[in-house]
């Protein structure tokens, strides 16, 4: 118990022309440092039979920094302790104005404060109040101390499924996130083009599919839609020849029309960066600039990609004026076990096919997204029986060197086992990432699956 001779008082001052009272606490009543020691933590291991077995380990928490807010008188660790850490018996190390008083805290469910000791085992499952009692008789403003512990594994990916059946089942899908909506392009069972969208609520749930109708039927080339300059660009087949006309759609109103100036000799849309729309036309490979002026590549290259093309572009870390674009696609040589990866800098005049150090498996209906500062790829079963991948959505594959090296993610990021049952060879799926770091898988019947690494949904504390 705190000695009764130490009285708790505060000083109240006010100005003659200001009726706002200011409470001033003795400046010698501050906590200046706070840390904790070794705690117990629940872990999962393997027993002698290879079965999951829980056990209790120890964790040195002395290196977790605690932030002291002297204005609001709060102390907490911004970087939460790992899931399973026991916060009910915590030994603390506190520095304070010990020359002027003594430190006390209020134990959980206690009616009075008790003098702090560095050997005390304190229950921090709820916030604990600390304060400095000064020898002068005054009391410092109390500090609220919290020991934050993660309630979910931060690096684990959590998935949720949403039943949102649509009128038509779509194959040859492409999905893009724009203007708060998931736009999905595809073909119905009779080969007609369908464009529909699903608006995502603020809480991350879909609101149901709406189908867009256009003044004239559009024969959209599968897998052609790309997002560029806040609009969705895609190709519509011409009736007279193999070439297509370039269209664009404003996601805000869903209107679609040919570009102006018109571009009617396009074979394939490949990728976008900030200022370019890379494509293949009757003249060969090249790009449209923001005014839709065409520049043909001076370096000839064979762009051998079959089906879906996935791409990602970002400025170079050492030169923001140059953009790197990486393209991933299915290798049309089905006997080849590696997917194809192309790369291009905006300062170059052609594409380079990468010789991968650790190849990305050649997966059917392959998709690539940029997620958690890496390139991630996944898809259907492998194209070759000699590959280690045998079923759809077996693994995430990630690359942190712009597509040169791909590794299967073996911890935390997993696809649900049900994905292999939902995926069908004859059907289709598409994938996109929204502004809240959710990965959306759109199945051919309209149902959706949503996944996110838990820590990417945490509110920032700094």
Secondary structure, DSSP 8 states (H G I E B T S, - for coil): ---TTS----EEEEETTEEEEEEE--TT--EEEEEE-EEEEEEEEE-TTS-EEEEEEEEE-TTS--EEETTTTEEE-SS-B-TTB--SSB-EEEEE-TTTEEEEE--TT-SS-EE--TT--B--SS-EEEEEEETTS-B---EEEE--B-SS-TT-EEEEEE----SS--EEEEEEEETTEEEEEEE-TTS-EEEEEEEE-TTS-EEEEEE---SS---B-TT--EEETTEEEEEEE-SSSS-EEEEEEETTTTEEEE-SS----EEEEEEE-SS-EEEEETTEEEEE-TT--EEE-SS------EEEEEEEEEEETTEEEEEEEEEEEE-S-TT-SB-EEEEEETTSSS-EE---SB--B-BTT-EEEEETTEEEEE-SSBSSTTSS--STT---EEESSTTSB-EE--SS----TTHHHH--SSS-EEEEE-TTS-EEEEETTS-EEEEEEGGGGS----
